[in-house]
């Protein structure tokens, strides 16, 4: 295993920093800023990794995230990286036609959505596109369509990971990860034609981190 890979290094940072804050986010219900520790962040990623494997995500599968900025995006991204799967993010303001184009082009069968607007658009795409099979919703206040029998909320998705007995499978995928693995497909806006999927291997992130270490020599963990 390459210790430089971000899917691996997150858990190493968790061992080092423990209960220190890994990130903070604004709770939409209370309006307060909430801190999440490195330990909790690592645990959520491991649970998400197991859940993804349990519901059938395989190595190098393309999985999309259609959401505004939310901490769940980080968690899902690292869960995908742990499984050697590929994250395909979408603009939170994408239209039905834009979402459908990416779903078809990247053959996305699993889509994580943020709030009501994204869920409603995703349901329209499912009705007209047989490629998309499953939605997982981040925001627990989203009202699901009465005819929707397949969508689950992120909390229920995490429960799948908590109950899954597949840690060995997930660990074997992480152990097999290499810098040449595809990490992200970033679709352009399509302003000059059809959107193009920019394929980024993990080596891009590894190179970036090495440059940061070399140049930002006065940065510390303080």
BELHUJO-V58262 format. One line per field, one symbol per residue. psi: psi as a letter, one per 40 degrees, with the letter a starting at -180 (. if undefined). A space follows every 10 residues. Layout:
psi->???
//
This chain:
psi->iheehddddd ddddddebei hdiiihhdde eihhihiddd dddddddddd ddddeehihe ihhihgiihi dddddddddd ddefihhgii hdeiiddddd dddddefheh hhicaddddd dddddddehe dhdhihhdhe ehhiidehed iiiddddddd ddehgfdddd dddddeiide ihdihhhide dfaiihhhhh iddddddddd dddddgeeii e.
//
